[in-house]
Amino acid sequence: MSDSNLVYSTETGRISQPKPTKEIESKTFKDGALRIERQTKGRKGKGVMLVTGIDSEQHDLKKLAKTIKSKMGQGGAVKDGIIEVQGDDRDKLKAILEALKFKVKIAGG
């Protein structure tokens, strides 16, 4: 019997197995600019702004998202290396990111 798949043992009880860590692979663009996109798909018509192209090795995404959300006065989240901010005020978000010394482009229509 292989111990690698062991979940329970009558001698020791439940055996916890380490959870696999998920590697976050962020998409960066060749020109080095961040992209701000608007998305409503799968959100019941509610719009969110997606900030993509941030290098997660150079920047702490959670701290950056917290700064953006507090300056915008809106909620949001970090999912799979993408910062999501609720609402649709891309010009204000662009100004905030440019003040933080990022090169920013608004993507989409």
Gaussian input, Z-matrix of N, CA and C with variables (Angstrom, degrees):
# hf/3-21g

backbone

0 1
 N
 C     1     B1
 C     2     B2     1     A1
 N     3     B3     2     A2     1     D1
 C     4     B4     3     A3     2     D2
 C     5     B5     4     A4     3     D3
 N     6     B6     5     A5     4     D4
 C     7     B7     6     A6     5     D5
 C     8     B8     7     A7     6     D6
 N     9     B9     8     A8     7     D7
 C    10    B10     9     A9     8     D8
 C    11    B11    10    A10     9     D9
 N    12    B12    11    A11    10    D10
 C    13    B13    12    A12    11    D11
 C    14    B14    13    A13    12    D12
 N    15    B15    14    A14    13    D13
 C    16    B16    15    A15    14    D14
 C    17    B17    16    A16    15    D15
 N    18    B18    17    A17    16    D16
 C    19    B19    18    A18    17    D17
 C    20    B20    19    A19    18    D18
 N    21    B21    20    A20    19    D19
 C    22    B22    21    A21    20    D20
 C    23    B23    22    A22    21    D21
 N    24    B24    23    A23    22    D22
 C    25    B25    24    A24    23    D23
 C    26    B26    25    A25    24    D24
 N    27    B27    26    A26    25    D25
 C    28    B28    27    A27    26    D26
 C    29    B29    28    A28    27    D27
 N    30    B30    29    A29    28    D28
 C    31    B31    30    A30    29    D29
 C    32    B32    31    A31    30    D30
 N    33    B33    32    A32    31    D31
 C    34    B34    33    A33    32    D32
 C    35    B35    34    A34    33    D33
 N    36    B36    35    A35    34    D34
 C    37    B37    36    A36    35    D35
 C    38    B38    37    A37    36    D36
 N    39    B39    38    A38    37    D37
 C    40    B40    39    A39    38    D38
 C    41    B41    40    A40    39    D39
 N    42    B42    41    A41    40    D40
 C    43    B43    42    A42    41    D41
 C    44    B44    43    A43    42    D42
 N    45    B45    44    A44    43    D43
 C    46    B46    45    A45    44    D44
 C    47    B47    46    A46    45    D45
 N    48    B48    47    A47    46    D46
 C    49    B49    48    A48    47    D47
 C    50    B50    49    A49    48    D48
 N    51    B51    50    A50    49    D49
 C    52    B52    51    A51    50    D50
 C    53    B53    52    A52    51    D51
 N    54    B54    53    A53    52    D52
 C    55    B55    54    A54    53    D53
 C    56    B56    55    A55    54    D54
 N    57    B57    56    A56    55    D55
 C    58    B58    57    A57    56    D56
 C    59    B59    58    A58    57    D57
 N    60    B60    59    A59    58    D58
 C    61    B61    60    A60    59    D59
 C    62    B62    61    A61    60    D60
 N    63    B63    62    A62    61    D61
 C    64    B64    63    A63    62    D62
 C    65    B65    64    A64    63    D63
 N    66    B66    65    A65    64    D64
 C    67    B67    66    A66    65    D65
 C    68    B68    67    A67    66    D66
 N    69    B69    68    A68    67    D67
 C    70    B70    69    A69    68    D68
 C    71    B71    70    A70    69    D69
 N    72    B72    71    A71    70    D70
 C    73    B73    72    A72    71    D71
 C    74    B74    73    A73    72    D72
 N    75    B75    74    A74    73    D73
 C    76    B76    75    A75    74    D74
 C    77    B77    76    A76    75    D75
 N    78    B78    77    A77    76    D76
 C    79    B79    78    A78    77    D77
 C    80    B80    79    A79    78    D78
 N    81    B81    80    A80    79    D79
 C    82    B82    81    A81    80    D80
 C    83    B83    82    A82    81    D81
 N    84    B84    83    A83    82    D82
 C    85    B85    84    A84    83    D83
 C    86    B86    85    A85    84    D84
 N    87    B87    86    A86    85    D85
 C    88    B88    87    A87    86    D86
 C    89    B89    88    A88    87    D87
 N    90    B90    89    A89    88    D88
 C    91    B91    90    A90    89    D89
 C    92    B92    91    A91    90    D90
 N    93    B93    92    A92    91    D91
 C    94    B94    93    A93    92    D92
 C    95    B95    94    A94    93    D93
 N    96    B96    95    A95    94    D94
 C    97    B97    96    A96    95    D95
 C    98    B98    97    A97    96    D96
 N    99    B99    98    A98    97    D97
 C   100   B100    99    A99    98    D98
 C   101   B101   100   A100    99    D99
 N   102   B102   101   A101   100   D100
 C   103   B103   102   A102   101   D101
 C   104   B104   103   A103   102   D102
 N   105   B105   104   A104   103   D103
 C   106   B106   105   A105   104   D104
 C   107   B107   106   A106   105   D105
 N   108   B108   107   A107   106   D106
 C   109   B109   108   A108   107   D107
 C   110   B110   109   A109   108   D108
 N   111   B111   110   A110   109   D109
 C   112   B112   111   A111   110   D110
 C   113   B113   112   A112   111   D111
 N   114   B114   113   A113   112   D112
 C   115   B115   114   A114   113   D113
 C   116   B116   115   A115   114   D114
 N   117   B117   116   A116   115   D115
 C   118   B118   117   A117   116   D116
 C   119   B119   118   A118   117   D117
 N   120   B120   119   A119   118   D118
 C   121   B121   120   A120   119   D119
 C   122   B122   121   A121   120   D120
 N   123   B123   122   A122   121   D121
 C   124   B124   123   A123   122   D122
 C   125   B125   124   A124   123   D123
 N   126   B126   125   A125   124   D124
 C   127   B127   126   A126   125   D125
 C   128   B128   127   A127   126   D126
 N   129   B129   128   A128   127   D127
 C   130   B130   129   A129   128   D128
 C   131   B131   130   A130   129   D129
 N   132   B132   131   A131   130   D130
 C   133   B133   132   A132   131   D131
 C   134   B134   133   A133   132   D132
 N   135   B135   134   A134   133   D133
 C   136   B136   135   A135   134   D134
 C   137   B137   136   A136   135   D135
 N   138   B138   137   A137   136   D136
 C   139   B139   138   A138   137   D137
 C   140   B140   139   A139   138   D138
 N   141   B141   140   A140   139   D139
 C   142   B142   141   A141   140   D140
 C   143   B143   142   A142   141   D141
 N   144   B144   143   A143   142   D142
 C   145   B145   144   A144   143   D143
 C   146   B146   145   A145   144   D144
 N   147   B147   146   A146   145   D145
 C   148   B148   147   A147   146   D146
 C   149   B149   148   A148   147   D147
 N   150   B150   149   A149   148   D148
 C   151   B151   150   A150   149   D149
 C   152   B152   151   A151   150   D150
 N   153   B153   152   A152   151   D151
 C   154   B154   153   A153   152   D152
 C   155   B155   154   A154   153   D153
 N   156   B156   155   A155   154   D154
 C   157   B157   156   A156   155   D155
 C   158   B158   157   A157   156   D156
 N   159   B159   158   A158   157   D157
 C   160   B160   159   A159   158   D158
 C   161   B161   160   A160   159   D159
 N   162   B162   161   A161   160   D160
 C   163   B163   162   A162   161   D161
 C   164   B164   163   A163   162   D162
 N   165   B165   164   A164   163   D163
 C   166   B166   165   A165   164   D164
 C   167   B167   166   A166   165   D165
 N   168   B168   167   A167   166   D166
 C   169   B169   168   A168   167   D167
 C   170   B170   169   A169   168   D168
 N   171   B171   170   A170   169   D169
 C   172   B172   171   A171   170   D170
 C   173   B173   172   A172   171   D171
 N   174   B174   173   A173   172   D172
 C   175   B175   174   A174   173   D173
 C   176   B176   175   A175   174   D174
 N   177   B177   176   A176   175   D175
 C   178   B178   177   A177   176   D176
 C   179   B179   178   A178   177   D177
 N   180   B180   179   A179   178   D178
 C   181   B181   180   A180   179   D179
 C   182   B182   181   A181   180   D180
 N   183   B183   182   A182   181   D181
 C   184   B184   183   A183   182   D182
 C   185   B185   184   A184   183   D183
 N   186   B186   185   A185   184   D184
 C   187   B187   186   A186   185   D185
 C   188   B188   187   A187   186   D186
 N   189   B189   188   A188   187   D187
 C   190   B190   189   A189   188   D188
 C   191   B191   190   A190   189   D189
 N   192   B192   191   A191   190   D190
 C   193   B193   192   A192   191   D191
 C   194   B194   193   A193   192   D192
 N   195   B195   194   A194   193   D193
 C   196   B196   195   A195   194   D194
 C   197   B197   196   A196   195   D195
 N   198   B198   197   A197   196   D196
 C   199   B199   198   A198   197   D197
 C   200   B200   199   A199   198   D198
 N   201   B201   200   A200   199   D199
 C   202   B202   201   A201   200   D200
 C   203   B203   202   A202   201   D201
 N   204   B204   203   A203   202   D202
 C   205   B205   204   A204   203   D203
 C   206   B206   205   A205   204   D204
 N   207   B207   206   A206   205   D205
 C   208   B208   207   A207   206   D206
 C   209   B209   208   A208   207   D207
 N   210   B210   209   A209   208   D208
 C   211   B211   210   A210   209   D209
 C   212   B212   211   A211   210   D210
 N   213   B213   212   A212   211   D211
 C   214   B214   213   A213   212   D212
 C   215   B215   214   A214   213   D213
 N   216   B216   215   A215   214   D214
 C   217   B217   216   A216   215   D215
 C   218   B218   217   A217   216   D216
 N   219   B219   218   A218   217   D217
 C   220   B220   219   A219   218   D218
 C   221   B221   220   A220   219   D219
 N   222   B222   221   A221   220   D220
 C   223   B223   222   A222   221   D221
 C   224   B224   223   A223   222   D222
 N   225   B225   224   A224   223   D223
 C   226   B226   225   A225   224   D224
 C   227   B227   226   A226   225   D225
 N   228   B228   227   A227   226   D226
 C   229   B229   228   A228   227   D227
 C   230   B230   229   A229   228   D228
 N   231   B231   230   A230   229   D229
 C   232   B232   231   A231   230   D230
 C   233   B233   232   A232   231   D231
 N   234   B234   233   A233   232   D232
 C   235   B235   234   A234   233   D233
 C   236   B236   235   A235   234   D234
 N   237   B237   236   A236   235   D235
 C   238   B238   237   A237   236   D236
 C   239   B239   238   A238   237   D237
 N   240   B240   239   A239   238   D238
 C   241   B241   240   A240   239   D239
 C   242   B242   241   A241   240   D240
 N   243   B243   242   A242   241   D241
 C   244   B244   243   A243   242   D242
 C   245   B245   244   A244   243   D243
 N   246   B246   245   A245   244   D244
 C   247   B247   246   A246   245   D245
 C   248   B248   247   A247   246   D246
 N   249   B249   248   A248   247   D247
 C   250   B250   249   A249   248   D248
 C   251   B251   250   A250   249   D249
 N   252   B252   251   A251   250   D250
 C   253   B253   252   A252   251   D251
 C   254   B254   253   A253   252   D252
 N   255   B255   254   A254   253   D253
 C   256   B256   255   A255   254   D254
 C   257   B257   256   A256   255   D255
 N   258   B258   257   A257   256   D256
 C   259   B259   258   A258   257   D257
 C   260   B260   259   A259   258   D258
 N   261   B261   260   A260   259   D259
 C   262   B262   261   A261   260   D260
 C   263   B263   262   A262   261   D261
 N   264   B264   263   A263   262   D262
 C   265   B265   264   A264   263   D263
 C   266   B266   265   A265   264   D264
 N   267   B267   266   A266   265   D265
 C   268   B268   267   A267   266   D266
 C   269   B269   268   A268   267   D267
 N   270   B270   269   A269   268   D268
 C   271   B271   270   A270   269   D269
 C   272   B272   271   A271   270   D270
 N   273   B273   272   A272   271   D271
 C   274   B274   273   A273   272   D272
 C   275   B275   274   A274   273   D273
 N   276   B276   275   A275   274   D274
 C   277   B277   276   A276   275   D275
 C   278   B278   277   A277   276   D276
 N   279   B279   278   A278   277   D277
 C   280   B280   279   A279   278   D278
 C   281   B281   280   A280   279   D279
 N   282   B282   281   A281   280   D280
 C   283   B283   282   A282   281   D281
 C   284   B284   283   A283   282   D282
 N   285   B285   284   A284   283   D283
 C   286   B286   285   A285   284   D284
 C   287   B287   286   A286   285   D285
 N   288   B288   287   A287   286   D286
 C   289   B289   288   A288   287   D287
 C   290   B290   289   A289   288   D288
 N   291   B291   290   A290   289   D289
 C   292   B292   291   A291   290   D290
 C   293   B293   292   A292   291   D291
 N   294   B294   293   A293   292   D292
 C   295   B295   294   A294   293   D293
 C   296   B296   295   A295   294   D294
 N   297   B297   296   A296   295   D295
 C   298   B298   297   A297   296   D296
 C   299   B299   298   A298   297   D297
 N   300   B300   299   A299   298   D298
 C   301   B301   300   A300   299   D299
 C   302   B302   301   A301   300   D300
 N   303   B303   302   A302   301   D301
 C   304   B304   303   A303   302   D302
 C   305   B305   304   A304   303   D303
 N   306   B306   305   A305   304   D304
 C   307   B307   306   A306   305   D305
 C   308   B308   307   A307   306   D306
 N   309   B309   308   A308   307   D307
 C   310   B310   309   A309   308   D308
 C   311   B311   310   A310   309   D309
 N   312   B312   311   A311   310   D310
 C   313   B313   312   A312   311   D311
 C   314   B314   313   A313   312   D312
 N   315   B315   314   A314   313   D313
 C   316   B316   315   A315   314   D314
 C   317   B317   316   A316   315   D315
 N   318   B318   317   A317   316   D316
 C   319   B319   318   A318   317   D317
 C   320   B320   319   A319   318   D318
 N   321   B321   320   A320   319   D319
 C   322   B322   321   A321   320   D320
 C   323   B323   322   A322   321   D321
 N   324   B324   323   A323   322   D322
 C   325   B325   324   A324   323   D323
 C   326   B326   325   A325   324   D324

   B1=1.4483
   B2=1.5219
   B3=1.3015
   B4=1.4581
   B5=1.5267
   B6=1.3441
   B7=1.4518
   B8=1.5214
   B9=1.3261
   B10=1.4608
   B11=1.5279
   B12=1.3380
   B13=1.4568
   B14=1.5231
   B15=1.3187
   B16=1.4474
   B17=1.5222
   B18=1.3252
   B19=1.4507
   B20=1.5187
   B21=1.3269
   B22=1.4581
   B23=1.5212
   B24=1.3112
   B25=1.4484
   B26=1.5174
   B27=1.3322
   B28=1.4611
   B29=1.5222
   B30=1.3080
   B31=1.4619
   B32=1.5256
   B33=1.3365
   B34=1.4676
   B35=1.5183
   B36=1.3024
   B37=1.4620
   B38=1.5165
   B39=1.3232
   B40=1.4723
   B41=1.5243
   B42=1.3189
   B43=1.4617
   B44=1.5254
   B45=1.3199
   B46=1.4648
   B47=1.5196
   B48=1.3032
   B49=1.4542
   B50=1.5187
   B51=1.3239
   B52=1.4695
   B53=1.5208
   B54=1.3253
   B55=1.4625
   B56=1.5252
   B57=1.3216
   B58=1.4643
   B59=1.5250
   B60=1.3151
   B61=1.4596
   B62=1.5188
   B63=1.3150
   B64=1.4534
   B65=1.5207
   B66=1.3037
   B67=1.4577
   B68=1.5245
   B69=1.3278
   B70=1.4486
   B71=1.5251
   B72=1.2994
   B73=1.4576
   B74=1.5173
   B75=1.3200
   B76=1.4523
   B77=1.5240
   B78=1.3124
   B79=1.4546
   B80=1.5239
   B81=1.3201
   B82=1.4546
   B83=1.5262
   B84=1.3141
   B85=1.4578
   B86=1.5243
   B87=1.3290
   B88=1.4641
   B89=1.5237
   B90=1.3400
   B91=1.4637
   B92=1.5306
   B93=1.3234
   B94=1.4645
   B95=1.5114
   B96=1.3208
   B97=1.4592
   B98=1.5238
   B99=1.3307
   B100=1.4563
   B101=1.5199
   B102=1.3084
   B103=1.4603
   B104=1.5248
   B105=1.3256
   B106=1.4545
   B107=1.5198
   B108=1.3210
   B109=1.4559
   B110=1.5174
   B111=1.3145
   B112=1.4531
   B113=1.5157
   B114=1.3454
   B115=1.4596
   B116=1.5224
   B117=1.3318
   B118=1.4626
   B119=1.5248
   B120=1.3023
   B121=1.4615
   B122=1.5306
   B123=1.3117
   B124=1.4536
   B125=1.5223
   B126=1.3363
   B127=1.4622
   B128=1.5203
   B129=1.3318
   B130=1.4680
   B131=1.5283
   B132=1.3250
   B133=1.4523
   B134=1.5055
   B135=1.3124
   B136=1.4680
   B137=1.5223
   B138=1.2999
   B139=1.4567
   B140=1.5184
   B141=1.3155
   B142=1.4638
   B143=1.5264
   B144=1.3278
   B145=1.4524
   B146=1.5198
   B147=1.3215
   B148=1.4548
   B149=1.5199
   B150=1.3304
   B151=1.4616
   B152=1.5206
   B153=1.3210
   B154=1.4591
   B155=1.5239
   B156=1.3267
   B157=1.4495
   B158=1.5163
   B159=1.3344
   B160=1.4588
   B161=1.5191
   B162=1.3206
   B163=1.4585
   B164=1.5247
   B165=1.3322
   B166=1.4646
   B167=1.5224
   B168=1.3304
   B169=1.4673
   B170=1.5292
   B171=1.3256
   B172=1.4544
   B173=1.5247
   B174=1.3268
   B175=1.4635
   B176=1.5277
   B177=1.3247
   B178=1.4549
   B179=1.5264
   B180=1.3342
   B181=1.4518
   B182=1.5230
   B183=1.3420
   B184=1.4615
   B185=1.5268
   B186=1.3303
   B187=1.4662
   B188=1.5270
   B189=1.3232
   B190=1.4507
   B191=1.5320
   B192=1.3297
   B193=1.4618
   B194=1.5279
   B195=1.3168
   B196=1.4601
   B197=1.5264
   B198=1.3189
   B199=1.4646
   B200=1.5252
   B201=1.3189
   B202=1.4679
   B203=1.5234
   B204=1.3174
   B205=1.4624
   B206=1.5200
   B207=1.3406
   B208=1.4611
   B209=1.5296
   B210=1.3398
   B211=1.4593
   B212=1.5204
   B213=1.3298
   B214=1.4616
   B215=1.5295
   B216=1.3297
   B217=1.4631
   B218=1.5148
   B219=1.3311
   B220=1.4613
   B221=1.5120
   B222=1.3147
   B223=1.4525
   B224=1.5108
   B225=1.3227
   B226=1.4507
   B227=1.5081
   B228=1.3345
   B229=1.4668
   B230=1.5225
   B231=1.3412
   B232=1.4621
   B233=1.5201
   B234=1.3233
   B235=1.4605
   B236=1.5214
   B237=1.3233
   B238=1.4649
   B239=1.5249
   B240=1.3283
   B241=1.4524
   B242=1.5140
   B243=1.3301
   B244=1.4613
   B245=1.5201
   B246=1.3195
   B247=1.4601
   B248=1.5213
   B249=1.3360
   B250=1.4583
   B251=1.5202
   B252=1.3296
   B253=1.4624
   B254=1.5224
   B255=1.3245
   B256=1.4616
   B257=1.5153
   B258=1.3244
   B259=1.4604
   B260=1.5166
   B261=1.3501
   B262=1.4610
   B263=1.5266
   B264=1.3098
   B265=1.4548
   B266=1.5286
   B267=1.3420
   B268=1.4641
   B269=1.5217
   B270=1.3260
   B271=1.4638
   B272=1.5283
   B273=1.3248
   B274=1.4657
   B275=1.5279
   B276=1.3306
   B277=1.4630
   B278=1.5262
   B279=1.3228
   B280=1.4708
   B281=1.5235
   B282=1.3287
   B283=1.4666
   B284=1.5267
   B285=1.3371
   B286=1.4704
   B287=1.5273
   B288=1.3280
   B289=1.4645
   B290=1.5211
   B291=1.3241
   B292=1.4638
   B293=1.5223
   B294=1.3410
   B295=1.4611
   B296=1.5246
   B297=1.3367
   B298=1.4673
   B299=1.5354
   B300=1.3337
   B301=1.4716
   B302=1.5330
   B303=1.3336
   B304=1.4623
   B305=1.5137
   B306=1.3269
   B307=1.4509
   B308=1.5255
   B309=1.3324
   B310=1.4684
   B311=1.5202
   B312=1.3286
   B313=1.4613
   B314=1.5270
   B315=1.3262
   B316=1.4576
   B317=1.5188
   B318=1.3186
   B319=1.4630
   B320=1.5263
   B321=1.2825
   B322=1.4602
   B323=1.5169
   B324=1.3305
   B325=1.4588
   B326=1.4512
   A1=109.21
   A2=116.50
   A3=122.14
   A4=110.73
   A5=117.02
   A6=121.32
   A7=112.89
   A8=118.56
   A9=120.63
   A10=112.57
   A11=117.66
   A12=120.80
   A13=112.29
   A14=118.07
   A15=122.88
   A16=110.48
   A17=116.81
   A18=122.03
   A19=110.76
   A20=116.81
   A21=121.22
   A22=109.01
   A23=115.84
   A24=121.47
   A25=107.76
   A26=117.30
   A27=119.94
   A28=111.36
   A29=117.10
   A30=120.52
   A31=112.67
   A32=117.10
   A33=120.39
   A34=114.05
   A35=119.30
   A36=121.75
   A37=110.99
   A38=114.70
   A39=120.44
   A40=110.10
   A41=114.99
   A42=121.70
   A43=107.50
   A44=115.69
   A45=118.53
   A46=109.50
   A47=114.07
   A48=120.12
   A49=108.54
   A50=117.25
   A51=119.21
   A52=111.12
   A53=115.45
   A54=121.26
   A55=108.34
   A56=117.48
   A57=119.01
   A58=110.21
   A59=116.72
   A60=120.51
   A61=109.18
   A62=114.96
   A63=121.17
   A64=109.01
   A65=116.54
   A66=121.68
   A67=108.86
   A68=115.68
   A69=120.14
   A70=107.93
   A71=114.60
   A72=120.25
   A73=107.93
   A74=116.61
   A75=119.86
   A76=109.81
   A77=114.86
   A78=121.39
   A79=108.56
   A80=116.90
   A81=120.89
   A82=108.48
   A83=115.61
   A84=120.78
   A85=110.24
   A86=116.64
   A87=122.03
   A88=112.67
   A89=117.18
   A90=119.37
   A91=112.53
   A92=117.48
   A93=121.17
   A94=114.40
   A95=117.64
   A96=121.17
   A97=110.81
   A98=115.26
   A99=120.77
   A100=108.22
   A101=116.93
   A102=121.78
   A103=108.69
   A104=116.18
   A105=122.09
   A106=106.71
   A107=116.12
   A108=121.75
   A109=108.90
   A110=116.86
   A111=121.76
   A112=107.56
   A113=115.87
   A114=119.50
   A115=109.96
   A116=116.14
   A117=121.13
   A118=110.89
   A119=117.42
   A120=122.20
   A121=111.45
   A122=116.74
   A123=121.86
   A124=113.51
   A125=117.39
   A126=120.54
   A127=111.66
   A128=116.73
   A129=123.49
   A130=112.30
   A131=116.63
   A132=121.54
   A133=115.09
   A134=118.27
   A135=121.50
   A136=108.78
   A137=117.13
   A138=121.06
   A139=112.66
   A140=115.78
   A141=121.92
   A142=107.73
   A143=114.48
   A144=120.56
   A145=107.63
   A146=116.68
   A147=122.21
   A148=108.95
   A149=116.75
   A150=121.68
   A151=106.76
   A152=117.39
   A153=122.40
   A154=109.80
   A155=115.45
   A156=121.41
   A157=114.00
   A158=118.28
   A159=121.37
   A160=108.29
   A161=116.57
   A162=121.37
   A163=108.22
   A164=116.64
   A165=120.93
   A166=112.93
   A167=117.86
   A168=120.46
   A169=111.44
   A170=117.49
   A171=121.39
   A172=112.82
   A173=117.43
   A174=121.41
   A175=109.97
   A176=115.99
   A177=121.35
   A178=107.31
   A179=116.67
   A180=120.95
   A181=112.30
   A182=116.99
   A183=119.39
   A184=111.56
   A185=117.31
   A186=120.33
   A187=110.45
   A188=116.47
   A189=121.04
   A190=110.76
   A191=116.24
   A192=120.39
   A193=110.77
   A194=116.92
   A195=120.75
   A196=110.66
   A197=116.82
   A198=121.11
   A199=110.71
   A200=116.58
   A201=121.14
   A202=110.28
   A203=117.09
   A204=120.85
   A205=111.56
   A206=117.08
   A207=118.84
   A208=111.47
   A209=117.86
   A210=120.57
   A211=111.97
   A212=116.88
   A213=121.13
   A214=111.37
   A215=116.45
   A216=120.34
   A217=111.97
   A218=116.27
   A219=121.47
   A220=109.63
   A221=116.01
   A222=121.52
   A223=111.52
   A224=114.59
   A225=119.57
   A226=110.92
   A227=115.99
   A228=121.20
   A229=109.03
   A230=114.57
   A231=121.78
   A232=106.89
   A233=117.05
   A234=121.57
   A235=109.08
   A236=116.78
   A237=123.27
   A238=113.20
   A239=117.36
   A240=120.94
   A241=114.77
   A242=117.27
   A243=122.79
   A244=108.37
   A245=116.73
   A246=120.82
   A247=108.09
   A248=116.15
   A249=121.78
   A250=108.44
   A251=116.54
   A252=121.97
   A253=107.54
   A254=116.46
   A255=120.59
   A256=110.95
   A257=115.42
   A258=121.12
   A259=112.57
   A260=114.68
   A261=120.25
   A262=109.51
   A263=116.90
   A264=122.07
   A265=107.53
   A266=114.52
   A267=120.46
   A268=113.06
   A269=116.99
   A270=119.00
   A271=111.03
   A272=116.91
   A273=120.82
   A274=110.41
   A275=116.81
   A276=121.52
   A277=110.55
   A278=116.66
   A279=120.79
   A280=110.11
   A281=117.91
   A282=121.61
   A283=111.05
   A284=117.36
   A285=121.58
   A286=110.25
   A287=117.02
   A288=120.55
   A289=112.10
   A290=117.41
   A291=120.17
   A292=110.99
   A293=117.44
   A294=120.96
   A295=111.07
   A296=116.57
   A297=122.19
   A298=111.19
   A299=117.15
   A300=124.70
   A301=113.87
   A302=116.97
   A303=121.62
   A304=108.66
   A305=116.51
   A306=123.01
   A307=106.51
   A308=117.44
   A309=121.05
   A310=110.71
   A311=115.55
   A312=122.82
   A313=108.18
   A314=116.59
   A315=120.93
   A316=107.13
   A317=116.40
   A318=121.82
   A319=109.30
   A320=116.07
   A321=120.45
   A322=112.38
   A323=115.28
   A324=119.81
   A325=115.44
   D1=132.47
   D2=-177.76
   D3=-84.69
   D4=133.76
   D5=-179.98
   D6=-80.05
   D7=-11.54
   D8=-175.91
   D9=-69.30
   D10=-27.77
   D11=-179.65
   D12=-105.05
   D13=11.92
   D14=-176.55
   D15=-70.44
   D16=126.16
   D17=-179.62
   D18=-110.58
   D19=-35.21
   D20=-177.59
   D21=-141.19
   D22=139.85
   D23=177.76
   D24=-130.02
   D25=138.05
   D26=179.19
   D27=-68.50
   D28=-21.62
   D29=178.92
   D30=-79.58
   D31=-45.04
   D32=-174.19
   D33=-110.59
   D34=-12.20
   D35=-177.97
   D36=90.43
   D37=-153.21
   D38=-177.29
   D39=-67.57
   D40=134.88
   D41=-179.52
   D42=-111.09
   D43=120.50
   D44=179.42
   D45=-83.40
   D46=138.25
   D47=179.51
   D48=-108.92
   D49=143.29
   D50=-179.26
   D51=-65.30
   D52=139.18
   D53=178.58
   D54=-80.15
   D55=137.39
   D56=178.21
   D57=-68.33
   D58=135.97
   D59=178.83
   D60=-83.43
   D61=141.43
   D62=-177.83
   D63=-95.15
   D64=123.18
   D65=178.09
   D66=-79.33
   D67=127.13
   D68=177.18
   D69=-90.36
   D70=120.00
   D71=-178.97
   D72=-110.53
   D73=102.86
   D74=-177.23
   D75=-87.43
   D76=144.59
   D77=179.94
   D78=-92.55
   D79=116.62
   D80=176.35
   D81=-108.71
   D82=151.14
   D83=-177.06
   D84=-101.55
   D85=154.27
   D86=-176.54
   D87=-62.49
   D88=-34.57
   D89=-177.92
   D90=-80.72
   D91=-4.20
   D92=176.40
   D93=78.63
   D94=6.56
   D95=-178.38
   D96=-92.91
   D97=147.95
   D98=172.67
   D99=-82.78
   D100=153.86
   D101=177.52
   D102=-116.41
   D103=136.39
   D104=173.76
   D105=-110.55
   D106=117.48
   D107=-179.44
   D108=-116.24
   D109=155.19
   D110=173.46
   D111=-109.92
   D112=135.19
   D113=-178.16
   D114=-138.61
   D115=136.84
   D116=175.83
   D117=-123.06
   D118=-9.55
   D119=-175.25
   D120=-61.24
   D121=126.21
   D122=177.14
   D123=75.58
   D124=16.19
   D125=-177.24
   D126=-125.09
   D127=23.39
   D128=178.51
   D129=55.51
   D130=38.66
   D131=177.43
   D132=83.88
   D133=-9.01
   D134=178.91
   D135=-78.16
   D136=133.01
   D137=-177.84
   D138=-90.48
   D139=142.69
   D140=172.02
   D141=-131.53
   D142=154.03
   D143=175.82
   D144=-102.91
   D145=132.84
   D146=179.56
   D147=-108.42
   D148=127.60
   D149=176.25
   D150=-104.03
   D151=110.81
   D152=-177.65
   D153=-116.82
   D154=160.87
   D155=175.86
   D156=95.64
   D157=11.25
   D158=179.49
   D159=-87.72
   D160=130.09
   D161=177.88
   D162=-76.99
   D163=112.24
   D164=-175.89
   D165=-71.56
   D166=-14.29
   D167=177.27
   D168=-80.01
   D169=-30.07
   D170=-178.64
   D171=-91.97
   D172=-27.06
   D173=-174.70
   D174=-126.42
   D175=143.28
   D176=174.85
   D177=-83.65
   D178=108.89
   D179=-173.74
   D180=-64.03
   D181=-37.16
   D182=-178.63
   D183=-66.75
   D184=-41.42
   D185=178.52
   D186=-66.91
   D187=-41.71
   D188=179.29
   D189=-63.82
   D190=-43.04
   D191=178.98
   D192=-63.41
   D193=-40.18
   D194=179.11
   D195=-63.19
   D196=-42.13
   D197=177.98
   D198=-62.63
   D199=-46.40
   D200=-179.15
   D201=-62.57
   D202=-47.13
   D203=-177.21
   D204=-63.27
   D205=-39.07
   D206=-179.55
   D207=-70.14
   D208=-37.53
   D209=178.67
   D210=-72.55
   D211=-31.43
   D212=178.75
   D213=-80.67
   D214=-26.41
   D215=-176.21
   D216=74.30
   D217=30.46
   D218=-177.40
   D219=-136.27
   D220=164.79
   D221=179.11
   D222=-85.33
   D223=176.50
   D224=178.93
   D225=171.85
   D226=-170.79
   D227=-177.19
   D228=-159.60
   D229=168.10
   D230=172.48
   D231=-115.86
   D232=119.62
   D233=-179.39
   D234=-134.51
   D235=122.76
   D236=174.73
   D237=53.36
   D238=41.67
   D239=177.36
   D240=78.35
   D241=11.43
   D242=179.35
   D243=-120.98
   D244=133.05
   D245=176.87
   D246=-91.15
   D247=125.28
   D248=177.38
   D249=-107.20
   D250=130.34
   D251=177.59
   D252=-125.26
   D253=131.31
   D254=-178.07
   D255=-70.36
   D256=151.27
   D257=176.71
   D258=98.69
   D259=-172.61
   D260=-178.67
   D261=-143.63
   D262=70.28
   D263=175.74
   D264=-128.22
   D265=68.96
   D266=-173.25
   D267=-66.47
   D268=-30.55
   D269=179.64
   D270=-67.32
   D271=-40.87
   D272=177.62
   D273=-65.66
   D274=-41.91
   D275=178.21
   D276=-63.22
   D277=-40.14
   D278=178.30
   D279=-62.80
   D280=-42.94
   D281=179.67
   D282=-63.31
   D283=-39.36
   D284=179.23
   D285=-65.33
   D286=-45.67
   D287=179.95
   D288=-66.47
   D289=-36.85
   D290=177.41
   D291=-67.92
   D292=-33.08
   D293=175.76
   D294=-67.21
   D295=-25.42
   D296=177.14
   D297=-88.91
   D298=13.85
   D299=175.11
   D300=70.04
   D301=33.92
   D302=174.17
   D303=-103.22
   D304=148.72
   D305=171.44
   D306=-89.95
   D307=123.77
   D308=-169.38
   D309=-127.32
   D310=142.05
   D311=172.86
   D312=-129.81
   D313=142.71
   D314=175.03
   D315=-91.96
   D316=122.08
   D317=-177.29
   D318=-103.72
   D319=151.39
   D320=177.17
   D321=83.47
   D322=-176.17
   D323=-174.70
   D324=-98.67

